[in-house]
């Protein structure tokens, strides 16, 4: 089996202006001085750059961690260990689908339990919930009968793609620390819909399911633990203490999807462009900060990447 390695390409050879890449670097620096960038196009590295950091820096990814939970969800669906329609929390009106799509009604705090008071009845609306994703983690642990979900992530996902420079406390909501290169490997796995150079780690069908809007009538921008663009731009969101502007503009291909962390750590994947763009960052901008800063900065990153690469 072919082993993936990071190989550089000259931007000019792909018709890409170095000036555009310079603008992207400037935008990344404006978000936080300490940052790392890696752009992978057609399996070639167009840009790898570190400011006040290095290739070995493990970035606190915050909610970018949720996208790694998506891989474990897909593994569970592939194996039949769980189904999206399975009831959870001892309720007949709440399912795995609701937990994974942020439509269960749980509030945001990461330490809530199944008996928490709901913001709305399951399936009636969308509300971003760290706690709901951690309950989903518990459902997956029970389904697989494992004690350490980090071992499952390592053995089934990260070791096969040779991502070996990371630390994780086991939460789906946050807690993963990882290098830019290992995040790029993970993005490449999703770019290839679960295929890693001939070794299939999860199914293409469920990869597609996770990276399309799971409840487009409620929130066009969210799949299963990924921010998505499959159904176009949603209306600005302002409910339950959250303000979220569209992350993707009309120029962004419909198959784009993205993981976003409060440190402005991003994994952007655009399969139609054979593109993975990763940023490791610092600081903390909460999605529940009362303003749209995190979604606006995320959109700025996407726009800067495409401005640099799409000519």
ABEGO torsion letter per residue (X at the ends): XBBBBBBBBBAAAAGBBAAAAAAAAAAAAAABABBBBBBBBGGBBABBBBBGBBAABBBBAEAAAAAAAAAAAAAAAAAGABBAABBBGGBAABBAAAAAAGAAGBBABAABBAABBBABBBGABBBBBAAAAAAAAAAAAAAAGBABAAAAAAAAAAAAAGBABBBBAGBAABGBBBBAAAAAAAAAAAAAGGBBGGBBABBAAAAAAAABBABAAABAABBBGBBBAAAEBBBBBBBGGBBBBBABBAABBAABBBBBBAAGBBBBBBAAAGBBBBBBBBEBBBAAAGBAAAAAAAAAAAAAAAAAABX
